[in-house]
Amino acid sequence: MAGLGLVAAIMVVAISPASADNSANIPPALKCADLTGWKMPSSTATITKAEVVPEAPPGTVQPSPPAPATISVALPPNCRADGVIDQRVGVEGKSFAIGFAVALPDRWNGRFLFQGGGGLNGSIRPPLGYHAAGEVPALARGFAVVSTDSGHQGAVFDASFLKDQEAALNFAHASVGKVTIAAKAIVAHYYGQPAKRSYFTGCSTGGREGMLASARYPEQFDGIVAGAPAMRTGNSNIGLAWANAAFSQIAPKDPSGQAGARQDVFRRRAKADHERDPRCLRRQGRRQGWPDLRRQGLSIRSRGPQLQGRQDG
C-alpha cells in the first residue's frame, strides 16, 4: 500500500519546483491519436477523443473558466485524452456518464495527479493541477493530470442530478475511485510504464473528495492535499442562511430603507476612503461599524444576489 500523507486543511505534498522535475523525462510510447477509441480492459472506461495540445504561452490558459484568472507560466505540449465511464440512461431518460480528461505531457516526470472538483461539479475543468501548486501547476512540472465531472453534466450548483441514485453516489465518492483506476491505466498505456507516485489535490468539494479518497481509496495515493473540505454541508448551508440574514441587517440602506443598493454605497464609500488614504480601504468596515469581513475569511466582492435584503429577509 502506498504511504499516505494527509492534512484536512492544507498540506504540501511532494510537488517539487519545476526545475527539479527534469530527472524523469519520459517520452510517450504511443502517438496521441492512437489513444482515441482505446478501451480499458475489464472496464467500461473508453477514450472518446485524444488530441495534441500545443505549448501554451504564459497568461493564455484559464484554470477555472469562466473566471478570468490565467496561469502565469507556460504549459508544455501534451496529449489530452477525454473519455467516459459507465455511460447509461438514468432517471427521467437523461444520459449519464462519468466524464474525465487526462493531460499527458510530452515529457513526463513519472508522477500522476488527480485534480479535485468544485461546487457540485457537472463539468470537466481543464486538467492542470493548479490546487496548492503556487505559480506552477502540476502539468507544467511534468505531472500527468486528470479531472472529472464526477458523473453528471450541469451548472456548478445544479443539484437536479441527485434524483438519479447512481449519479448521486458517483458525486459522493464512487467517481474518484473509478476515474483514478481508469486514468492510471491510460497513463501506463501511453507511456509504457505505470506512474511511480500518485497524488490528489483539491479544495472545497475537491477537499471533500480528497478526504473521502483517504478513507476509501488510500492505496491509490501517496499523498493528498484536502483544502477547505466541504463536509457536513447540511450544517454549513444553515450557517450560510444565518450569515445572509445577519449581513442583511447590517447592510447600508437606501433612502427607502431597503438594502438592495448597498453595493453602490460600499463602492462610493470605498472610493472616498481610498482617495483620502489608500491604507484605509481595508479598514473602512471597522470605521463605519461594519464587521471586518476579511478577518472572517469573507470577501465584500464575493456577495451575490442571494444576499439582497429584499430576498433574504
N, C-alpha and C positions, 0 to 999 in steps of 0.2 A: 504494500500500500504506500502510495506517495505520502511524504511528510506534509502535513497541512498546517499552514500558518494562518491565523485569523484574528482580527480585531474588529468589533462591530462598528465602531465609529470611523476609524481610518487606520490603515496600516500600509507602510511602504514595503512592497514585496520586491523580489529580485529583478527589478526592471532597472538595469544599469544605464549609465549615459550612452548616448548613441554611438560614440566613438569606440566603446568597449564591445559593441555587438558584432564587430567585423571578424572576431575569432572564428565564428562559424559562418561561412559564406557559401551556403549550399544552393546550387542551382537546381531548377526543376528537372525531373526525369522525363516529363512529357511536355507536349505543346499545350497551351491553354485551351485551344479549340477541341483537343482530344477529350476534355472533361465533359463536354456537352453530351447529355444523354446517359452519362455513367450512373449506374445503379449500385448502391451499396449491397453486397451480398447479405442475404437473410434479413432484409430490411425493406421498408417502403421508401426509404430516402432516395431521391433521384435529383440529379443536377439538370435543371431545365435550360440553363444558359451559362456560358462561360466566355468572357470577353477580356481582351487585353486592355488594361488601363495604363495610359502613358504617365510618365512622371508629371506631377502637378507642382507648379511653382508655389512659393510661399504666398499665403493670403488668397488663394483661389478655391479652397475647399471648405465648405461649411460642415462641421461635425454633427450639428443637430439642426438641420433646416426645419422650419423657415427662419430660425434665429440667425441674425446676420453675422455673428462671430465666425471667424475663419481660423484655420490652422496657420500658425506663423512660420512654419518651416516647410521645406519641400517634402513631398511624399514620393516614395520611389515607384518605379513602374511595377505593376503587379497584375496578376490574373484574378479577376473577380468571378467567382462561381456562385450563381444563385440556384437555389433548389427548394424542394418541398418534401415534407414527411407526412404520412398519414392523410393523403388527400381524400376527401369524402364529402357527402352531402349530409348536413345536420338538421337541426331544428328549423322549422318553417321553410324547408327546402333550400337553405343557404349553403353555399360552398365553404368548406373549411379546409385548412391545411396548416401545418407549421412551416412558415416560410423562413428561409435563412439566406445569408450571404457570407461567403468566406473570401477574404482578401489574402492572396498568396503572393508574397513579394518575390521578385526575380532573384534576389539574394537573401536567402532565409537564414535566420540565426539559430534554427533548431528548436524554437520555442513557440508555444501556442497560447493564445489569449481569447477567452470568452468575454465579450463586451456586454454588460448587463443593459437592461432596457430602462424605460421611464414611463410614468403615468400608468395607464392601462395597456401600454404597448399598442399593438394594432398596425404597426408599420415596421419595415426593416430600415433601421438607421445605418448610415454609412459605416462599414466595419473598419474603424480606425484605431480603436483602443485609446481613447483620449481621457478616460477617467483616471485620476490620480497619476497622471503621466507628466505633469508640468507642461513645458512648452513643446515637448517632443512626444507625440503619440506613439503607441506601440508599433504601428505599421512602419513608421519612419525609423524605428530601431531594428527592424527586421523580423518582427513577430508575424506569424500567420494569425489573423484575427477573424472571429466570427460574430455576427449579430443576428437577431431573430425577432419576428413579430409575436412570438410566443403562442401562435396557433390561431390567430384571427386577424381580420382586416377591419380597420375603423379609425376614427379620430382618437386622439390621445386619451380622452376621458369618456369615450363611448362605451358604456357598460352593457350594451344590448347582447353581446356575445355570451354573457353569463347565463342566458336561457338554455344554452347548449351545455350539457354536463361535461362532455369531453373537452370542449373549449375552455370551460372554467377550470378543469383540472390541469390542462396544459398551461394556462396562465399561472395557476397556483404554484406549480413546481415541475410538472412532467416534461415540459418542453426543454427545460435546462438539461436534463439527463439525455433526452433523445437527440438534441442538437449537438451536445458535446460529443457523443459517440459518433454521430454522422460526420461532424466536422473533422474530428481526429482521423477518421478513415479516409476522408478526402485529402487531408494533408499528407498522410502516409502514401496514398496512391500517387499523388502529384510529385512528391519529392523522392519517392522510392525508399523512404525510411520514416519511422514514426517520430513524433515530437519528443525531445529529451526532457522538457519541462512544460508544465501546463499551469495556467493561472486564470483567475477570474477577477474582473474589476467591475464595479457598478455603484451607483448612487441612487438613493430613494427606492424606486421599485427595483432597480438593479442591485441595491444594497440588500433588499429583502431576498432577491434571488440568490445572492451570494451567501446569505445566512442559511437559506434552505439547502443550497449546494453543499455547505459544510456538514450538514446533518444527514442529507440523503445520498449525496454522491461524493463523499470525501476521498474515495480512491481515484477520482478523476483529476484532482487538482493538487499541485504542490504549494500553492498559496492563493489566498483570497483577500481582496480588498472590498469590504462591505461598508460603504459610506452612507450615513444617514438612512438606515434601512426603514422602509415604510411598512412597519409591522403594526399589528393591532389597529388597523385603520378605522374600525368602528369607534374606538376611543378618540383617535385623532380627529375624525370628522366632527364629533361632538365639540372638541376643543376649537376647531375652526369656526363652527357656528357661533360659539361663545365669543370668540375674538371678533367676528363680524359685528355682532351686536355691540360689543364694547367700543370698537372703533367708531361705529355709527353715533354713539352717544357723545363722544369727544370730538367728532369731526367738525371743522369750521362750517358754519351755516350761511346760507344766502339770506337776503332780506326777508324772505317768506318763512324762514326757519327750517328750510329743507337742507339736507346735506349733499344734494346732488352736484352742486357747483364747487365743492371744496377742493377739487383738484386744481381748478383755476386759482383758488385762494392760495393753496400751497405754492403754486408756481409763482404768483406775484410776490408773495412774502419772501420766498427763497431768493428771487431775483433781487429784491430790495436789499436783503441781508448781504448777498454776495457782492453787490456794488459797494456797500459800506465797508465790508471786511470779508475777504474770501474765507478766512478761518471760521466765520460764523455759520457757514452753510450747514455744517454737520451738527451745530448746536442749536439751531433755530427752534427745534421742537421743545427743548427744555426751557428756553426763554419764554415761549408762548404758553407754557403749561401743558404741552402735549408730551406723551412719553417718547423717550429716545428709542425709536424703532430699531436702530442699528444695534443697540445693546441687547435687544431682544431677538436678534437674528432675523429681523424682518427688513423689508425694503419699501420705502414710500412709493417707489416707482412700480412695485410689483402688484399694487392693488388693482383689481379688475372690477367689472360691473357688479360682481356679486357683493361688493362692499358698499354699494349705494344705499343710503339710508332709507329711501323710499321703498326699496325692495326687501331689505332685511329687517326692517323694524327697529 
